[in-house]
Amino acid sequence: MALQLPFRFGAKSAETPMESRARQSKMMEYDQPLVWVTLLLMLLGMVMVYSASISLPDSPKFANYVRWQNTYFLQRQAMFIAVSLLVGLFVFRVRVADLQKAAPYLFIGTLVLLVLVLIPGVGVVVNGGRRWLSLKVFNVQPSELMKVVAVLYAADYTVRKQEYMHKLTKGFMPMAAAVGFVGLLLLLEPDLGAFGVIVCIAMGILFLGGINAIWFGGIGAVLVLLFGSIIALSKFRRERYFAYLNPWEEDNALNKAYQLTHSLIAFGRGEIFGVGLGGSVEKLHYLPEAHTDFLLAVIGEELGLAGVLVVIALFYWIIKRAFDIGRQAIAIDQTFAGLTAKGIGIWIGVQTFINMGVNLGLLPTKGLTLPLMSYGGTGVVINCIGLAILLRIDYENRVLMRGGRL
């Protein structure tokens, strides 16, 4: 009969309940680095918005409503950030399960807002596009809200239709019809950029949810053909695209490629370390929309390649963290939460890539803001809502990994 020892050499002793609680308490309640990186991007964006907009009171376009002179846009951006943080705190307290239940209703409600935008007298026209609803204090852009709602709806749809993901009629077509209707409303505004981002969100979540690879490839080819046709059949989009291919041709540089050429000049002036904060020349009425769509160009001019690389690194960290949180959620059988987290990563990643690509001349000029940084109330608020949902998913992951209940 073999002698059985009460212990094994090299084995760890059993963990006491007190030691277990001490180990669990070392795990943070929420993702603090994600919060700090988000705040850093927003505060850096606020500083750069102030720098990019400091000369705008001299322009007749803004003279009528710039009441605080040089600090008008700074004060409004600070207000937007404060509101965004308060809204984010509220959203963080909403359970992921409740978000899943509300997803279809949020989608329908946002569709109604997109319809209201198109009604003359209700929708507000800015720079030729009817994309806003006026709330007196500031304008709301429903297309921005649709981005985060599309993440929730696509994730919920994928979970509900999981057994049909390999079938075209029951798996893909209903989602395609919903996204197509959204696209129709957005093209009537027109807002091709937002439509592109929403299509990428929906397709990305469906792909992660297990849609048939052959159907996915075919659908991708159809979408490329669709967007190509939209550009080819629209005169101003077609002219903008050809101007992008040859921006330095004199007629293009003075017309359709005017923003692109001045954006490239800004990056060229900035070189490695920039001309210094506040030292940009292009923001002095040469580069249109320097405080919104082309904020990265001002960063490149004033902070140089070094500043641009820091911004890219911070966005990369957020996107990677979103996918890490999503992967962890799926590993503990929280499929909706996992797909939502990855969908948020796709949304932030695609919009950031398009904005940076436009600023750097890698993509045709398109009116998409840089998430968290560009001037604008709706954009910053919706970005914070998305990241608050991401933080909530991570918080619930941590609770479940501790063995707790939601």
Secondary structure, DSSP 8 states (H G I E B T S, - for coil): -----SS-TT------HHHHHHHHHTS-SS-HHHHHHHHHHHHHHHHHHHHHHTTGGGSHHHHTT-TTGGGHHHHHHHHHHHHHHHHHHHHHTS-HHHHHHHHHHHHHHHHHHHHHHTSBTTEEEETTEEEEEE-SSSEE-HHHHHHHHHHHHHHHHHHHTGGGTT-IIIIIHHHHHHHHHHHHHHHTTT-HHHHHHHHHHHHHHHHHTT--HHHHHHHHHHHHHHHHHHHHH-HHHHHHHHHHHSTTSHHHHTTTTHHHHHHHHHHHHHTTT-S-TT--STTTTTSTTTTTTTHHHHHHHHHHHHHHHHHHHHHHHHHHHHHHHHHHHHHTT-HHHHHHHHHHHHHHHHHHHHHHHHHTTSS-------TTTSS-HHHHHHHHHHHHHHHHHHHHHHHHHTT---
